[in-house]
Amino acid sequence: MADEPRHDDVRDNRGRTVVVTGAAGGIGRATVSLLHAQGANVVAVDLTDDGLEWARELPGVLRIPGSVGESSTNAAMVSAAVEAFGRLDAVALNAGILVSGDIRSGTMDDYDRVMDINVRAVVLGLKAAIEAMADTGGSIVVTGSVSGLAGDSGIFAYNTSKGAVVNLARAAALDVAHLGIRVNAVCPGPIRTNMTAHTEGRSIEKAMAARLPLTRFGEPREVAEAIAFLASPASSFITGAALPVDGGVTAGTGQWATVGGRSAGMP
Ligand SMILES: NC(=O)c1ccc[n+]([C@@H]2O[C@H](COP(=O)([O-])OP(=O)(O)OC[C@H]3O[C@@H](n4cnc5c(N)ncnc54)[C@H](O)[C@@H]3O)[C@@H](O)[C@H]2O)c1
């Protein structure tokens, strides 16, 4: 049909304007790089100018330093996109923190800190993005986690926050679908970034990899691909989804090792 875009026109983010938070970190940086390579205008957001220094080499990428925990940062990133590029097409609310501590030993200060950045800041980001997209439509992608789809031992605050943000994406998707705004979550498994750097070269790394059906950690680029797809019109009929990017770990009950896991040393 004549009014349907050709597949070539929708499969990437060419000419679109996309905001990415957590852009100094592994997944955020890979997402900014991929979107830039696809021809998007990108606004990169993270805590400090220094953290965003790497993006200087990408022409046309705007850098906004600030905490996503502040309304002012969320307002600034959205208005920078509209002022510089004329409109806002997509936002990746990806900044997040992980604090260890189980339900007995974890402090309420740590719990509040994790909920503030992983949930409250995402609400602020959603509100700012939706306001800017209300007349044009758009796509919002939240970075959840497999830790939001099931529990882990020793990181209860993170599990709570990621569970909340996955359901937040669903609820927001329902609230704004009539505006042509889509909201989805990506749910990464273990990915090689600063967040998992403490496992590197330790026996825990091998053990975690063996529990994944694909028997390896993911690379930031592999999550960026999912974010870029959900940000693009190629995913135009997908909203309210939670997409695992997890090497298959949430496909299983965890009761039995896979063939790959047994080869990697799991009984
Ligand atoms: N790495 C993994 O294994 C994994 C797995 C599942 C989900 N995730 C999620 O992916 C997202 C990205 O994490 P990553 O793995 O790239 O880790 P990362 O630590 O490399 O990056 C996180 C980035 O968020 C930024 N950030 C933190 N608080 C901020 C704030 N208040 N304002 C602005 N920026 C802030 C940090 O400065 C950092 O650059 C997070 O939401 C994380 O929870 C990661």
Ligand as a Chemical Component Dictionary entry (heavy atoms), coordinates in Angstrom:
data_LIG
# 
_chem_comp.id                   LIG 
_chem_comp.type                 NON-POLYMER 
_chem_comp.pdbx_formal_charge   0 
_chem_comp.three_letter_code    LIG 
# 
loop_
_chem_comp_atom.comp_id 
_chem_comp_atom.atom_id 
_chem_comp_atom.alt_atom_id 
_chem_comp_atom.type_symbol 
_chem_comp_atom.charge 
_chem_comp_atom.model_Cartn_x 
_chem_comp_atom.model_Cartn_y 
_chem_comp_atom.model_Cartn_z 
_chem_comp_atom.pdbx_ordinal 
LIG N1  N1  N 0  25.635 -4.681 32.949 1  
LIG C1  C1  C 0  24.684 -5.544 33.231 2  
LIG O1  O1  O 0  24.955 -6.727 33.440 3  
LIG C2  C2  C 0  23.236 -5.101 33.296 4  
LIG C3  C3  C 0  22.252 -6.099 33.363 5  
LIG C4  C4  C 0  20.923 -5.714 33.421 6  
LIG C5  C5  C 0  20.582 -4.377 33.406 7  
LIG N2  N2  N 1  21.555 -3.429 33.349 8  
LIG C6  C6  C 0  21.129 -2.030 33.351 9  
LIG O2  O2  O 0  21.690 -1.382 32.222 10 
LIG C7  C7  C 0  21.753 0.011  32.468 11 
LIG C8  C8  C 0  23.135 0.513  32.072 12 
LIG O3  O3  O 0  24.097 -0.084 32.911 13 
LIG P1  P1  P 0  25.560 -0.521 32.429 14 
LIG O4  O4  O 0  25.634 -1.986 32.518 15 
LIG O5  O5  O -1 25.900 0.147  31.169 16 
LIG O6  O6  O 0  26.408 0.023  33.660 17 
LIG P2  P2  P 0  27.417 1.235  33.775 18 
LIG O7  O7  O 0  27.704 1.365  35.222 19 
LIG O8  O8  O 0  28.542 1.032  32.824 20 
LIG O9  O9  O 0  26.565 2.481  33.268 21 
LIG C9  C9  C 0  25.581 3.113  34.045 22 
LIG C10 C10 C 0  25.679 4.589  33.751 23 
LIG O10 O10 O 0  24.609 5.279  34.419 24 
LIG C11 C11 C 0  25.141 6.472  34.899 25 
LIG N3  N3  N 0  24.357 7.015  36.007 26 
LIG C12 C12 C 0  24.201 6.490  37.244 27 
LIG N4  N4  N 0  23.482 7.297  38.008 28 
LIG C13 C13 C 0  23.175 8.369  37.225 29 
LIG C14 C14 C 0  22.458 9.564  37.456 30 
LIG N5  N5  N 0  21.921 9.838  38.657 31 
LIG N6  N6  N 0  22.336 10.455 36.441 32 
LIG C15 C15 C 0  22.895 10.205 35.226 33 
LIG N7  N7  N 0  23.573 9.090  34.955 34 
LIG C16 C16 C 0  23.723 8.181  35.953 35 
LIG C17 C17 C 0  26.549 6.118  35.377 36 
LIG O11 O11 O 0  27.357 7.271  35.536 37 
LIG C18 C18 C 0  26.994 5.193  34.278 38 
LIG O12 O12 O 0  27.679 5.877  33.256 39 
LIG C19 C19 C 0  21.440 0.198  33.960 40 
LIG O13 O13 O 0  20.093 0.607  34.084 41 
LIG C20 C20 C 0  21.611 -1.198 34.514 42 
LIG O14 O14 O 0  20.860 -1.410 35.682 43 
LIG C21 C21 C 0  22.880 -3.762 33.294 44 
# 
loop_
_chem_comp_bond.comp_id 
_chem_comp_bond.atom_id_1 
_chem_comp_bond.atom_id_2 
_chem_comp_bond.value_order 
_chem_comp_bond.pdbx_ordinal 
LIG N1  C1  SING 1  
LIG C1  O1  DOUB 2  
LIG C1  C2  SING 3  
LIG C2  C3  SING 4  
LIG C2  C21 DOUB 5  
LIG C3  C4  DOUB 6  
LIG C4  C5  SING 7  
LIG C5  N2  DOUB 8  
LIG N2  C6  SING 9  
LIG N2  C21 SING 10 
LIG C6  O2  SING 11 
LIG C6  C20 SING 12 
LIG O2  C7  SING 13 
LIG C7  C8  SING 14 
LIG C7  C19 SING 15 
LIG C8  O3  SING 16 
LIG O3  P1  SING 17 
LIG P1  O4  DOUB 18 
LIG P1  O5  SING 19 
LIG P1  O6  SING 20 
LIG O6  P2  SING 21 
LIG P2  O7  DOUB 22 
LIG P2  O8  SING 23 
LIG P2  O9  SING 24 
LIG O9  C9  SING 25 
LIG C9  C10 SING 26 
LIG C10 O10 SING 27 
LIG C10 C18 SING 28 
LIG O10 C11 SING 29 
LIG C11 N3  SING 30 
LIG C11 C17 SING 31 
LIG N3  C12 SING 32 
LIG N3  C16 SING 33 
LIG C12 N4  DOUB 34 
LIG N4  C13 SING 35 
LIG C13 C14 SING 36 
LIG C13 C16 DOUB 37 
LIG C14 N5  SING 38 
LIG C14 N6  DOUB 39 
LIG N6  C15 SING 40 
LIG C15 N7  DOUB 41 
LIG N7  C16 SING 42 
LIG C17 O11 SING 43 
LIG C17 C18 SING 44 
LIG C18 O12 SING 45 
LIG C19 O13 SING 46 
LIG C19 C20 SING 47 
LIG C20 O14 SING 48 
# 
